[in-house]
Amino acid sequence: MAGGVVIASSISKVYPGKMTLYVFVTYLVASSGGLIFGYDIEISGGITSMDTFLQKFFPKVYYKEKHTLSNNQYCEFNSQLLTTFTSSLYLAALVASFLASAVTRTFGRRISMLGGGIIFLGGAAINGGAKDVAMLIIGRILLGIGIGFANQSVPLYLSEMAPAKLCGMLNIAFQLMITIGNFIANLVNYSTNKIEGGWGWRLGLGLAAVPSIIITVGSLFLPDTPNSLIERGHNEQAMSMLRKIRGTDDIKAKYDDLVVASKDSQLVKHPWSTLLQRKYRPQLCMSLLIPSF
C-alpha cells in the first residue's frame, strides 16, 4: 500500500475496458514478484535440512542432529546462527516495506519493482556463492529487502493496470503465483538434495535469481500505471496509457475519476493515522486478523 493510501476507482462505476494483450504481458512480468516471495520462503526449509549445507555452515547443528533422536533443528539444538539465517529475510522484508512505501509513492510502482528485483538478484548471487555464514546472512537480508519492495509495489501495480472488472482476479492470481513459487521450491529442494558432490544447496539458493531476472528486466520495459503518472503530474502520459491498456479511446470518465482520487489522496497529510479512523476500522481489523489466523 503506497503511503498507507490506495488510490482506487469507485467500484460502483463501470468503465469500458478489456483484457488486452498489453495488460496480459504486463501481468506475467509483474507477477514474477509473487514467484520471488513464494520461492524464497520455501527454499530455506529444504536447504537447512541438507547434510552438506549443515556440515559447511552449521557443523554443531549437524553433529547434534546425528547424535540425538530429535530432528527438530530449531528447538532441540538452539542454534542462534541458524535461526538468524532463516529469520533475517523476514525482518529485512518488514523494515524494507516501510521504505518501499515511500519509494513506490514518490518514484512510481515500476521503479520500486526494478529496485526490488536488482536487490533480490544481488542477494541470490551472494547466497549461491556463499563461503561463510556472514555471506549467507547478508544475502538473506538483501533477499528480504527485495521481497519488501516487490510485495509493496507489485499488487498495487497489478490493481492499477487491470480493468476494473478483472482487478480482483488478477490480484488473486498474484497469490496463486506465490503458491506456485512454494511448489517449485519444494521440487528444487527434492531434486538438488540428490546431487552428488554436496553442492545442490548452491543451486537451490541461486535459482532464486530466475524470477528476479524476469522482474528486473521486465521492469525496464514495463510502463508506469496511469494512477502513478497522475500522482506525479504526467497527465497526458496517463491518458495515453489508459487508452493503451484499456484498448479503447473512451477513457475520459475513468481518467476524471483517477484525477479526483489523486487530489483526495493528496489531502491526507498523515496516512497512517487515517487508518485508525472509525470508518476504516473494518479494513484495518481484517488486514490484521486474516494473516494472524
N, C-alpha and C positions, 0 to 999 in steps of 0.2 A: 504494500500500500504506500503510494508516494506521499510522504509527508503526513500520513495519517488521514488523507482525504482522497477518496476515489472519485474522479470525475466520470459520471455515468449519465447516459441519456434516460429520460423518463421512460419506464417500461410500459407505460400506458399508450405510448405513441408507436405507430408502425411506420417504419421508414422503408422506402424502396431499396432493394439490395439483394445480392445473391452470393453464393459461394463461388467466387471467381477462381480461376487457376492461380492468379496472383496471390490471393489470400491463402489458398491451399499450400502453395510452396512456402510462403512465409510461415505458416503454421508448422510445417515439417521442420524447418530450420530452428525456429524459436523453441519448439517443444523438446529439442535435444537438451534443454536445460533441465527437464524432468528426468531424462536418462542420466544426466550427471548426478543428480541428487540420489536417485534410486540405486544406481550402480555403487556409489561410494559408501552409502550407509550399510550396504550388504556385504561388500567385498572384504571389509576388515575382519568380520567374524570368521570367515573361512581362512584368511591369511594367518590369523593368530592361532589357528589350530594346527598349522603345518609344522612338523617337527624341524624341518630345515630352517624355517623362519625363527622359531624359538631358540634353536641352538645358536644361531648367529647373533641375535639381538637380546634375547632374554634367557640365557642359559640356566639361571636359577629356577625359573618357572618350568623349563623343560625337565630339569633334574627332579624337581618335586613331583611333577606330573608323572614321571616314570617310576617313582618310588613311593607313591601313595595310591590308595584305591579310588580317590576322587579325580574327576576330570573337570572340575569347575575351576578354571584358571583364575577367575577374578576374585571369588570369595575365599577359596581354600588357600591360595598362595599369596594373596595380599601384595601383589607387585604394583607399587605406585607408578613405576615406569610404564608398565603395560596399560594400566588404566589411563595414564596421561596420553599415551599414543592414541588410544581409542577416543577419549572424550575431547581431546584438543580440537578436533574437527567441529564438534557441535558448539563448543564455547566460542570458537572463532566465527562460526556462522551467525551465532546470536549477536555478537558485538558488531560484526560487519553489516548486518541487516539495517542497523540504525544509520550507519554512514551511507549505505546503498540507497536508503530512502531519500536522502538529500541529493545524492548524485542523480538518481532517476528523475527527480522533480526538476532539477536545475539544468541538466545537460541532455535529458531525453532518455527514453527507455532503451534505445538501440545502443547508445554509448555505455550505458550501465551493463547491458548484456555483453558487449565487447570486452569491457574491462574485467568482468567476472570470468569470461572464457579464457582470457590471457593469464590471469592469476591462477585459475584452476589448472591450466596447461602446465604452468611452471611447477605447481605442486605435484602433479602426476609424474613429471620428469624427475624431480628430486626423489620422490618415493621409489620410483622404478630403479634408480641408480644409487639408492642409499647405501652408505658404507658403515654408518653407525646409527645409534638411536637418535642422536641430535638431528640428523638429516631426516629421519622418519617423522619426527615431531614437527620440524619446520615445514616439511612437505604437507603434513596433515593440516597444519594451520592455514597454509595457502589454499588447500582444497576447501577448507571451511569458509574462508573469505570468498572464494569463487562461488560456493553454494549460496552464501548470504546474498550476493549480488544477483545471482540467477533467480533465486526464489522471490526476490523483491521485484524484479523487473519483468520476468517472462510472463507470469499470469496476467499482470496489468497490460503488457504489450498485446497478448492474445485477446484479451477482453476488448481492447480499443480497436483492434484491427478487424474483429469478427462482425458480421452483420448482426443486428440486434436479436433476431430470432434464433441465431446459432451461437450466441455468446456462451450460454450455459454448457452447450455440448462441447465446445472447444476447450473450455476450462476443465471439464470432467475428463476430456481426452488427455489433458496435461497430467492429471492424476494417474491416468492409465499408463502414461509413459514412465512415471515413477515406478510403478509395479513391474513394468517390462524391464526397467533397469535392475530391479531386485532379482528378477528371474534370470537375466543374462549373467549377473554377478554370481549367482549360485552355480550356473553351468560352468562358468570360468573357474570358480573355486574347485569344482569337482574334477575338471579336466587338468588344470595346472598342478594339482596335488599328485598326479600320476606321472609327471615329467621327471625323467631320470636326471640326476645331476644336482637336484635341490635348488634350481633357480626358478621354479614355477611361480613362486610368490612375486618375483620381479615382474613377470608377465602380467599377473593379476593386477598389481598396482599400476603398472604402466599403461594397461589398456584403458584406464580412466581418461587417457588423453584423447581417445577417439571421439566421444561426444563433445569434448571441449574444443577440439579442432573444428567440428561441424558448426558449433555456435559462434566460434571466433571468426572463422572465415565467412560464415553466413552473415554475421552482423556487419561486415564490411560492405555488403551489398543490400541488406535489408533497408527499407525506408523507415523513417520515424512515423509515429502514429499521428493522425490529424489532431487528436487531443493535445499531444505534446507540442506540436507545431503551433497551435493556437496559444497555448500557455506561454510560449517564448516569442510570440508576436509575429510569427510567419504565417499570416492569414491566407495569402494567395497560394502558398505551397500546400496549406491544409486543404483548401478547396480542390486543388488539383489531385491531391492524394485521395480525397474522398471519392472523386469521380473514378479513379483508377481501381480502388479496392471494392467499390460497390458495383462497378460495371454499368453505371447509369449517369446521366447528366442531371437527374432530378435529385439534387443533394442539398438544396437551399434550406429546407426545413431542418434537416439533420445538422447542417453547419450552424444555423442560427441557434439551435439548442445547445450545441457544444460551446459556442461563444458565451451564452448566458451562464452555462455551468462553470466555465472558466472564470468569469467575473465573480460569480458567487464564491468560488473556492478562494479567490484572492482576498476576499473579505475576512476569511478565517485567519486570525493572527496567531492563535495558539491551538493548532490542530490536535495536539494530544489531550488538552483539557476539553476540547469539543467532544471527544469520545466519552467523557464522563457525564455529558448532559443526559437528562432523563429520556429524551426521545430516541437516543442511540443505545439505551441500556440493553434492549433485547439482542441487538447485533453484538455488543461487547460481551454479553454473557455467553452467547452461543460460540463466539470465536475462541473463548477460553475453555468452555466446557467440552466442546467436541474433541479437541486433541487430548484433553485431560483424561477422558474416558475411553 
